[in-house]
Amino acid sequence: MAKATKAKPKSAAAKKAMAERGTFKREADAHTYSPLVYAAVRPYVAASARSVAVWGDTLVDCVPPAYAVRYRELKDELDYAMRVSDAELAVAAAQSLMKALEVMDVNARASGHQPPAVDGVLCERGGKVYCFVISGSMSAIRQRWPTWLVYHVSDVCAMMENQWQDMMAAVNKVTDAFPDAKVTRYTPTSLDDTLDF
């Protein structure tokens, strides 16, 4: 008969994980916004995405410092309004930010600045500007705009094809049913990869 081995004492983290099994706990810094605040912010988010698609992150560098500072102040006001769930303040800040983007665009062009000439697509995600190049010199783009993450479109396609084939099949299944659906977040986990639409 084999001698039973004595189990090692469980760590505090293991005990805590076992005690919390089956419960859902939000991350400490996670915040849920009210539907009204979300509705107030959406038009600005769309306007900001359109601006980034044209200017990347260069627009605030092409306007007088007072414009750039005021734009930053407005972004801080919107952030505050969102954190305290003040829909009226969020509406006011979002409208001001949308107007600021228009004014900065006009002012930058009037001062002789032009949007970056890139044959590709610019977008912002997580505070970073991504440039997906269709043609042209990637090294020249990287040297001219060192804060951008620059990739050739074929690189992205190769990665999607080889690394995320099953995931992209799931995306295609969703977009077949909902043609306007977009992936809003990718959360890799050890058990399953999850995509939020």
N, C-alpha and C positions, 0 to 999 in steps of 0.2 A: 504494500500500500504506500502510495506516494505521500510524502510529508507536505502538508499545506504550507504555503509560503505566506508570511504575514504581509498584508497590503501596506504600501507606503502611505503615510498620512497625506491627505489631499491639501493642496495649496489653498490659500485664501481666495485666489482668483477662480480656482476650480469649484470651490464651495459656493462662491457667489454666482457663478454661471449656472450651477445646478439649481440654486434657489430661484433664479430668475427665468428658468426654462419655461417656455410657453407664454412669456409676457413680451409686450412690445414697449421699448423705451426709446424715446426720441433722443437724438444727440443733444447735448447740453446747449449748444449754440444754435440749434435749429429753430426756425420761427415760421409760423404759418400766418399768411396774410389773409385778411378778410376779403370776400369777393368784391366789395366796393373798392378797396385799395388796389386789388389786382386789376380791376376794370379801369381804374384811373391811370395806372402805370402802363398798361399795354400800348396805348398810342405812342407814348414816348419811346418805349422799347423798340417799336417798329421804326420810328423816325431815326433813332440812334443807329439801328442796323442798316438803314438806307444810307445814312451819312458815312458809316464805316465802310460800306461797300464802295463808296466813291473816294473817300479821303484816307481810309485806313485810320491810323491814330495821328495823322499829321495836321488835322484841321486846327487844333488849339495852338499849334506852333506857327500858324500862318496868320494869326490875328493879334491885335495889341494885347499886352499883358492884362489890362483891365478886363477885357472880354474873357480871357482864359480863367482869370480868378473868379469872375462872376459866375461863369459856367460851373466851376468847381463848387462854389457856394450853393448854387441851385441843386447840384447833385447831392450835396450834404443835406439840404433841406428835404429833398425827396426821400433820402435814406431815413431821416428822422421821422418823417410823416409815415413811412411804411412801418417803422419799428413801433410807433405808438398807435398804429391803426387809425390814423386820422385821414379819412377819405377826402375831406374838403381840402386840407393842406396838401395832400398828395395830388389832387386835381390841379391846384394852383401851381405847384412846383413842376408837375409834368408839362402843363401848358407853357410855363416859362421856359423850360428846357427845350421844348420843341421850337419855340420862337427863337431861342438863343442859337440853336443849330442853323436855322434859316439865316439869321443875321450874320453869324460867323461865316457861313458859306458865301454870302454876298460880299461881305467885307474882305474876305481872303481873295476872292476873284478880282474885286475892285483894286486890291493892292498888287495885283499882278501874279498872285500865286495860282497854280493849277493843281488839280488832284494828281496823285501819282499816276504816271502812265505805265500801267501794268496790263499785259494781256493775260488776264486771269480773274480770279474771284477773291475779294477780300471779305472777311467776316471776323467778328469778335466773339470770343467764347471764353468765359472765365477771366476776363480782364486782359486777354492776350489777343493780338491781331494775327490771324492766319491768312496767308497768301497762297492760293492754289494756282500755280502758274500753268498756263496752257502752252505758251511759247515764249521764247526769249531767254536771256541769260539769268539763271537763278543766282549766280554769284554777284552779278551787278545789282540785283534787287536786294540781296542780303547786305551788300556793302552800303547801298544807299539808305536802306531802312533796317538797321541792325536790330531793332526791337521786335520785328515781325518774325513769325515762324513761317518759313518759306518751304513749300513742297511742290513738286511737279505733280500734276493731276495723274499721270501714269503711275507715280509712286503710290498714291492713295489707292488707285484701282488695284494695283498688285497686292497691297497689304490687305485690302478688303477681300480680294479673291482667295488669297492663301491663308489668311489668319481668321477671318470672320465669315467663312462660307455659310455655316449653319445659322449664324446670327443674321446675316443679310437675307437668308431665305425667310426667316421670321419677319424681318422688316418688309420684304416683298409681299408676304401674306397679308400683313396689316394694310399696306398701301393699296393692295388690290381691293380691299373692302372700303378703305377710307383714303381716297387719292390725295387729299391734302395733308395727311398725317406726316409729322416730322419727329425724328428722335430728339427728345429734349434732354435726355440724360442717359448715360451708360454707366452701370454700376457692376463692375466685375466682382464676383464672389467666389469663394472656394467651392460652393455647391452648384450654383447656376449663375449664368450671366443674365442680368435683367435690363430690359430696355423700357424706358418710360416714354409714352407718346403723349 
